[in-house]
Amino acid sequence: MKTLCVIPSRIGSTRLPRKPLLPIQGKPLVQWVYENASKCPILDKVIVATDNEEIAEVIKNIDGNVEFTDPNIRTGSDRVAAVAEKYPDMDIVINLQGDEPFIKPKMLEQLIEPYLEGDDPEMTTLAYELDVEKDYENPGAVKVITDLNKNAIYFSRSPIPNPNKQPKSSISKMPVYHHMGLYAFKRDFLLKFRNLPQTPLEISESLEQLRALEHGYRIRVCLTEEGTVEINTPEDLAKAESFSYNM
């Protein structure tokens, strides 16, 4: 089985302008993501997909792999699919968001573990234990609930499931997790996914992965032990400056 990891990275960000190039502990955000992904021994190739020369230059300066993509591409998944199309020998394609500077190699291994074990879901994603007191009602924390086989039932920015007047602590006993925005796809499914029409729940929640569920496809939720610092705001950037990264 061959695995391609694509890091979509674009310069435009309304909340944090020029985000991929912003320095964290002395080096650009996009360089952190690329270098940490490249430490994962089971990936066959890591590529940054971008439409920006400055981002490309950062990666070329560390002898990394870059693919230029159309600036009019709508989503990160579409950008990843555009690269995956050029690599027909790959079986699995990872979409690693360009705002995950502290991703750990073992997290990428956990993400594709179902495929390594011979299972065949169309997609996988990563999640960790939800801090119920802090994040259950936080719209910035995407929640995912699963069935008994760890297949996703639903993703939401809202509190799920409803505790039905039970104490909030009861949520921690349910299969609800804090979702991380990275995915692995069977390559053939990724090329199909980008052409699926948008769906009502996807539009309502602004969560692209709901499109797969609404069209009847499986997303296996793989668990990891902890979250990372995802960079979306100036506050996240400040937090990253003092974050201690241990592989």
VOPAGU-2260 file (C-alpha; in pm, 1 decimal, decimal comma):
REM VOPAGU-2260
SITE   aa  ch    i         X         Y         Z
SITE  MET   A    0       0,0       0,0       0,0
SITE  LYS   A    1     138,2     341,5    -100,5
SITE  THR   A    2      41,6     658,5      83,7
SITE  LEU   A    3      61,0    1017,4     -36,6
SITE  CYS   A    4      34,5    1307,7     209,0
SITE  VAL   A    5     -76,3    1640,3      60,6
SITE  ILE   A    6     -65,4    1966,0     257,1
SITE  PRO   A    7    -294,6    2226,5      95,7
SITE  SER   A    8    -160,7    2574,3     169,6
SITE  ARG   A    9    -298,8    2904,1      46,4
SITE  ILE   A   10    -190,1    3258,7     127,9
SITE  GLY   A   11    -539,0    3406,0     167,8
SITE  SER   A   12    -681,1    3395,1     520,6
SITE  THR   A   13    -934,6    3642,9     653,7
SITE  ARG   A   14    -866,7    3574,2    1021,4
SITE  LEU   A   15    -488,1    3549,8     994,9
SITE  PRO   A   16    -339,7    3709,9     680,4
SITE  ARG   A   17     -44,5    3529,5     517,7
SITE  LYS   A   18     -86,5    3247,7     769,6
SITE  PRO   A   19     141,1    2981,1     610,6
SITE  LEU   A   20     437,5    3220,5     616,1
SITE  LEU   A   21     397,1    3343,8     973,3
SITE  PRO   A   22     691,9    3245,6    1194,1
SITE  ILE   A   23     648,8    3003,6    1483,3
SITE  GLN   A   24     950,4    2956,2    1705,4
SITE  GLY   A   25    1174,7    3080,4    1426,5
SITE  LYS   A   26    1039,0    2911,5    1113,7
SITE  PRO   A   27     731,2    2948,0     890,9
SITE  LEU   A   28     413,6    2762,1     979,8
SITE  VAL   A   29     405,3    2567,4     652,1
SITE  GLN   A   30     763,2    2447,7     709,0
SITE  TRP   A   31     665,6    2305,1    1049,1
SITE  VAL   A   32     380,9    2108,4     891,6
SITE  TYR   A   33     592,4    1972,8     607,0
SITE  GLU   A   34     889,8    1874,0     822,3
SITE  ASN   A   35     680,3    1696,5    1084,4
SITE  ALA   A   36     481,9    1504,5     823,1
SITE  SER   A   37     806,7    1405,2     652,4
SITE  LYS   A   38     919,8    1234,0     974,1
SITE  CYS   A   39     642,5     975,3     939,0
SITE  PRO   A   40     820,3     663,0     807,2
SITE  ILE   A   41     515,0     501,6     644,9
SITE  LEU   A   42     441,1     788,6     405,4
SITE  ASP   A   43     573,3     738,5      54,4
SITE  LYS   A   44     559,8    1106,2     -46,8
SITE  VAL   A   45     475,2    1441,9     115,6
SITE  ILE   A   46     376,8    1738,2    -104,7
SITE  VAL   A   47     269,1    2094,9     -35,9
SITE  ALA   A   48      -8,5    2197,9    -276,0
SITE  THR   A   49     -21,2    2573,9    -324,2
SITE  ASP   A   50     -93,9    2853,6    -568,7
SITE  ASN   A   51     160,0    3087,7    -408,5
SITE  GLU   A   52     524,8    3140,4    -505,7
SITE  GLU   A   53     633,2    3250,1    -155,9
SITE  ILE   A   54     493,7    2935,0       5,3
SITE  ALA   A   55     656,8    2724,4    -264,6
SITE  GLU   A   56     989,7    2896,6    -205,2
SITE  VAL   A   57     983,5    2808,3     166,8
SITE  ILE   A   58     937,8    2440,3      83,9
SITE  LYS   A   59    1191,4    2439,1    -201,0
SITE  ASN   A   60    1448,7    2594,0      36,0
SITE  ILE   A   61    1430,0    2281,2     252,7
SITE  ASP   A   62    1439,3    2052,9     -55,5
SITE  GLY   A   63    1072,7    1971,1     -14,7
SITE  ASN   A   64     811,8    1873,8    -273,4
SITE  VAL   A   65     569,7    2133,4    -413,2
SITE  GLU   A   66     284,8    2110,8    -662,9
SITE  PHE   A   67     123,9    2427,0    -799,5
SITE  THR   A   68    -255,4    2417,9    -814,4
SITE  ASP   A   69    -518,8    2641,4    -971,5
SITE  PRO   A   70    -585,9    2950,1    -751,9
SITE  ASN   A   71    -957,4    2913,7    -828,6
SITE  ILE   A   72    -983,5    2573,7    -659,4
SITE  ARG   A   73   -1264,0    2595,6    -405,8
SITE  THR   A   74   -1159,7    2380,3    -107,8
SITE  GLY   A   75    -860,6    2210,8      49,3
SITE  SER   A   76    -995,5    1869,4     -48,7
SITE  ASP   A   77   -1025,8    1982,3    -410,1
SITE  ARG   A   78    -664,9    2102,0    -398,8
SITE  VAL   A   79    -553,6    1766,2    -257,8
SITE  ALA   A   80    -752,1    1580,0    -524,1
SITE  ALA   A   81    -588,4    1787,6    -798,2
SITE  VAL   A   82    -248,7    1664,6    -678,5
SITE  ALA   A   83    -362,5    1305,7    -618,8
SITE  GLU   A   84    -481,5    1289,1    -979,5
SITE  LYS   A   85    -114,7    1305,0   -1086,6
SITE  TYR   A   86     -15,8    1005,2    -871,9
SITE  PRO   A   87    -216,6     701,7    -991,2
SITE  ASP   A   88      25,0     466,0    -814,6
SITE  MET   A   89     -87,7     588,3    -471,4
SITE  ASP   A   90    -354,8     393,1    -282,7
SITE  ILE   A   91    -424,2     626,7      10,4
SITE  VAL   A   92    -415,3    1007,0      12,0
SITE  ILE   A   93    -389,5    1212,1     332,3
SITE  ASN   A   94    -525,9    1565,4     346,5
SITE  LEU   A   95    -313,2    1731,5     616,1
SITE  GLN   A   96    -429,8    2085,6     684,3
SITE  GLY   A   97    -159,7    2349,8     651,1
SITE  ASP   A   98    -242,5    2495,1     993,1
SITE  GLU   A   99    -125,5    2191,1    1195,6
SITE  PRO   A  100     238,2    2279,4    1278,3
SITE  PHE   A  101     268,4    2030,6    1563,7
SITE  ILE   A  102     124,4    1723,2    1396,2
SITE  LYS   A  103     304,0    1411,3    1517,3
SITE  PRO   A  104     419,1    1131,3    1286,8
SITE  LYS   A  105     238,7     875,9    1503,1
SITE  MET   A  106     -89,0    1065,2    1448,1
SITE  LEU   A  107     -54,0    1011,6    1073,5
SITE  GLU   A  108       9,3     643,1    1139,5
SITE  GLN   A  109    -303,8     626,7    1355,4
SITE  LEU   A  110    -499,7     798,1    1078,4
SITE  ILE   A  111    -424,9     524,5     824,9
SITE  GLU   A  112    -422,9     232,6    1069,8
SITE  PRO   A  113    -754,3      88,1     940,1
SITE  TYR   A  114    -601,6      53,7     592,4
SITE  LEU   A  115    -285,3    -103,5     732,3
SITE  GLU   A  116    -505,1    -356,5     913,8
SITE  GLY   A  117    -691,3    -448,4     594,9
SITE  ASP   A  118   -1012,6    -252,0     649,6
SITE  ASP   A  119   -1158,4     -51,5     362,8
SITE  PRO   A  120   -1349,1     263,5     469,2
SITE  GLU   A  121   -1381,4     534,1     204,8
SITE  MET   A  122   -1229,1     786,0     449,0
SITE  THR   A  123   -1071,4     806,0     791,7
SITE  THR   A  124   -1025,4    1099,7    1025,8
SITE  LEU   A  125    -867,8    1166,4    1364,6
SITE  ALA   A  126   -1020,5    1262,4    1699,9
SITE  TYR   A  127    -934,5    1265,4    2068,7
SITE  GLU   A  128   -1112,0    1275,4    2402,5
SITE  LEU   A  129   -1341,0    1576,4    2433,6
SITE  ASP   A  130   -1280,6    1812,0    2725,4
SITE  VAL   A  131   -1648,7    1831,8    2815,7
SITE  GLU   A  132   -1620,6    2119,6    3062,2
SITE  LYS   A  133   -1421,5    2337,0    2824,5
SITE  ASP   A  134   -1535,2    2243,3    2472,8
SITE  TYR   A  135   -1876,7    2075,5    2477,6
SITE  GLU   A  136   -2053,7    2405,7    2408,5
SITE  ASN   A  137   -1763,7    2568,8    2222,3
SITE  PRO   A  138   -1854,9    2617,8    1851,9
SITE  GLY   A  139   -1484,7    2635,4    1769,9
SITE  ALA   A  140   -1446,9    2271,7    1875,1
SITE  VAL   A  141   -1597,4    2034,5    1619,6
SITE  LYS   A  142   -1754,3    1731,2    1784,2
SITE  VAL   A  143   -1799,2    1388,2    1626,4
SITE  ILE   A  144   -2018,3    1105,0    1749,2
SITE  THR   A  145   -1960,1     747,9    1635,8
SITE  ASP   A  146   -2131,1     412,2    1617,3
SITE  LEU   A  147   -2003,9     108,6    1806,9
SITE  ASN   A  148   -1750,4      38,8    1530,4
SITE  LYS   A  149   -1604,8     391,0    1544,7
SITE  ASN   A  150   -1767,7     498,3    1219,9
SITE  ALA   A  151   -1879,7     861,0    1224,3
SITE  ILE   A  152   -2251,8     923,2    1270,2
SITE  TYR   A  153   -2239,5    1303,3    1274,0
SITE  PHE   A  154   -2006,9    1602,8    1306,2
SITE  SER   A  155   -2121,1    1932,3    1455,9
SITE  ARG   A  156   -2007,3    2261,7    1599,0
SITE  SER   A  157   -2304,7    2239,0    1835,0
SITE  PRO   A  158   -2318,3    2030,3    2154,7
SITE  ILE   A  159   -2385,0    1665,9    2060,1
SITE  PRO   A  160   -2534,5    1441,4    2181,5
SITE  ASN   A  161   -2804,0    1614,0    2384,9
SITE  PRO   A  162   -2755,4    1507,2    2749,7
SITE  ASN   A  163   -3135,2    1510,2    2796,8
SITE  LYS   A  164   -3124,4    1679,9    3137,6
SITE  GLN   A  165   -2851,1    1448,5    3265,6
SITE  PRO   A  166   -2540,0    1608,5    3415,5
SITE  LYS   A  167   -2285,3    1723,0    3158,2
SITE  SER   A  168   -2041,9    1467,9    3301,0
SITE  SER   A  169   -2252,7    1193,3    3143,2
SITE  ILE   A  170   -2131,7    1310,3    2799,7
SITE  SER   A  171   -1782,2    1178,6    2874,9
SITE  LYS   A  172   -1928,8     825,4    2890,2
SITE  MET   A  173   -2068,5     855,3    2537,7
SITE  PRO   A  174   -1887,8     806,2    2202,8
SITE  VAL   A  175   -1835,4    1179,3    2139,5
SITE  TYR   A  176   -1490,0    1311,8    2054,0
SITE  HIS   A  177   -1305,7    1632,5    1964,3
SITE  HIS   A  178   -1249,9    1616,6    1589,9
SITE  MET   A  179    -917,8    1704,0    1424,9
SITE  GLY   A  180    -937,0    1834,7    1067,5
SITE  LEU   A  181    -722,3    1582,3     886,9
SITE  TYR   A  182    -837,7    1297,2     666,4
SITE  ALA   A  183    -718,0     995,8     474,0
SITE  PHE   A  184    -903,9     887,0     159,9
SITE  LYS   A  185    -889,6     589,9     -67,5
SITE  ARG   A  186    -752,0     765,4    -373,7
SITE  ASP   A  187   -1037,2     656,8    -599,8
SITE  PHE   A  188   -1292,3     783,4    -349,5
SITE  LEU   A  189   -1117,8    1120,6    -314,5
SITE  LEU   A  190   -1147,2    1174,8    -690,3
SITE  LYS   A  191   -1516,4    1085,3    -665,9
SITE  PHE   A  192   -1573,6    1295,6    -349,7
SITE  ARG   A  193   -1469,3    1621,6    -512,1
SITE  ASN   A  194   -1747,7    1579,6    -770,3
SITE  LEU   A  195   -2025,2    1498,2    -523,6
SITE  PRO   A  196   -2281,2    1779,2    -497,1
SITE  GLN   A  197   -2284,0    1977,6    -174,1
SITE  THR   A  198   -2540,1    1862,9      80,0
SITE  PRO   A  199   -2778,4    2044,0     318,5
SITE  LEU   A  200   -2604,9    1945,3     643,7
SITE  GLU   A  201   -2262,0    2027,4     499,9
SITE  ILE   A  202   -2382,8    2376,3     412,1
SITE  SER   A  203   -2559,7    2425,1     745,4
SITE  GLU   A  204   -2259,4    2324,3     957,9
SITE  SER   A  205   -1986,5    2444,4     717,2
SITE  LEU   A  206   -1823,8    2102,2     756,7
SITE  GLU   A  207   -1716,8    1945,2     428,9
SITE  GLN   A  208   -1692,6    1590,8     569,1
SITE  LEU   A  209   -2069,8    1578,4     619,5
SITE  ARG   A  210   -2101,8    1556,6     240,3
SITE  ALA   A  211   -1953,6    1206,8     252,7
SITE  LEU   A  212   -2194,3    1093,6     525,8
SITE  GLU   A  213   -2497,7    1245,2     353,5
SITE  HIS   A  214   -2411,0    1057,2      36,0
SITE  GLY   A  215   -2389,9     732,3     231,3
SITE  TYR   A  216   -2013,3     678,5     262,5
SITE  ARG   A  217   -1820,5     562,9     569,7
SITE  ILE   A  218   -1577,4     774,5     769,3
SITE  ARG   A  219   -1380,8     574,7    1026,0
SITE  VAL   A  220   -1285,0     781,9    1330,8
SITE  CYS   A  221    -934,3     692,2    1450,9
SITE  LEU   A  222    -841,6     794,5    1803,0
SITE  THR   A  223    -528,1     967,5    1920,8
SITE  GLU   A  224    -421,5    1058,9    2272,7
SITE  GLU   A  225    -416,7    1437,7    2248,1
SITE  GLY   A  226    -489,2    1739,0    2033,2
SITE  THR   A  227    -248,4    1987,7    1878,8
SITE  VAL   A  228    -238,1    2366,4    1846,9
SITE  GLU   A  229    -423,4    2444,8    1524,4
SITE  ILE   A  230    -341,2    2794,8    1397,3
SITE  ASN   A  231    -648,1    2998,9    1304,7
SITE  THR   A  232    -625,9    3317,7    1512,5
SITE  PRO   A  233    -362,9    3553,0    1655,3
SITE  GLU   A  234    -430,5    3389,7    1993,1
SITE  ASP   A  235    -343,8    3047,8    1849,4
SITE  LEU   A  236     -23,4    3190,7    1705,3
SITE  ALA   A  237      74,2    3331,2    2045,3
SITE  LYS   A  238       1,8    2994,7    2209,2
SITE  ALA   A  239     218,0    2816,7    1950,9
SITE  GLU   A  240     517,4    3033,0    2037,3
SITE  SER   A  241     539,0    2869,0    2379,4
SITE  PHE   A  242     413,2    2523,3    2280,3
SITE  SER   A  243     650,6    2242,0    2370,3
SITE  TYR   A  244     663,2    1993,5    2082,7
SITE  ASN   A  245     760,9    1637,9    2164,4
SITE  MET   A  246     744,2    1366,5    1901,2
